Amino acid sequence: MKTNKFSTECRLCPRLAAFLDEVSAAHPDYFAKPVPSFGKAGTPLLIVGLAPGMHGANRTGRPFTGDYAGDLLYSTLHKYGLATAAEPLDVNKNANPKLSLKGCRITNAVRCLPPQNKPEPAEIRQCNAYLVQELAALPQGAAVMALGLIAHAAVLRACGLKAGDFKFAHNARHELPGGLKLYDSYHCSRYNTQTKRLTEAMFHQVFESILEQQKS
């Protein structure tokens, strides 16, 4: 697996690179590049999502910023003292410059906006090298929170493990090599919350599980 350092100029996936070119032409004020992680590397908690949203991170250049999923995520991070503000956007609807993370970092399994929000398996594999680097920077005993099944599988791939050996389930906890702990959550998407597959209380429960473990 390639171990290239992440760059916002990455064009290793031809389909995604071409799609971003189209998006940039249609929305010249959008970030429309591979989205970097947000937060300090090597913190005790790494949150892994799926991929940037069209009018969210793809627009603002910050993971989970500008869409409903980000509203729920950042309000939750603020509630538990992991973010300095609950609102991810400023008055101009750009990434809030006053918001910073405390003890956590946010990234995605795929760094580029995929067409119809569906990355192809080869694209997930290609981007996995960046997740390998994220995990390598974590301290002993760190927690990794996977938002959804694809993020769950990407974390396991980055650890050299088989997804079939670690069943995805909301609020499940998995012990990984090197002392890492993987926590699963349904993705905080608008669809999941509107259908009540994921409620705010359920989402909070995962963070409470993580924070309780970190205290012990």
C-alpha positions, 0 to 999 in steps of 0.5 A: 500500500502506498504511504504517500503523505496526504495532500489536498492536491491528491488525484490518485483516484481518476473518477473522484478527481474528474468529479471534483473538477466538474464540481469546481467548475459548477461551484467555483467558490467551493473547496472541491479538493480532498478534505484534510483531517480536522484537529490535532494529530495523535489525540486520544479520540479519532472520529472516522466518517465516510466522505465529504458531503457535496454542500458540507465539507466539500464546500467548506474544506472542513470535515462534517461542516456545513451539513446536518450530520455536522450539526449533530456531530459538533453539538455533541462534541461541544456537549462533552467538552471536545469542541470549543463551540457547538456551531460549525459555521460562522455568520457567513456560512463558512467553517467557524474559525473560532471552533477548535477540537479538544482531545479529538480529531475528525477524518474520513475513510475517503477524503474526496466527494464521491458521486452520489455519496458512494465511493467505489471499493477501489477508492476506499482502498486507495484512500486507506493509506491515509487512514493508516497514517492517522492510526499510527499517530494515535497514542496507546489506548486511544479510541477510534469512533467509526461512523457507519459500516464503511468507516468501520471496515476502513479502520479494520483494513487500516489495521490489517484486520478482517471486517468479518471478525468484528461485527458492526453494531451501534455502540459496539466496542472492539479491542484492536491490536496496539491497545486501540479501541474501536467504537461503532455508531450509526452515521449521524446523517439526516436520513438516519436521524429522520428515520429514527435509526439514530437518535440524539440520545443513541449518538450521545451514548457512544460518546459516553461509552468512550469517555467513560472508558478513557477515565478508567 
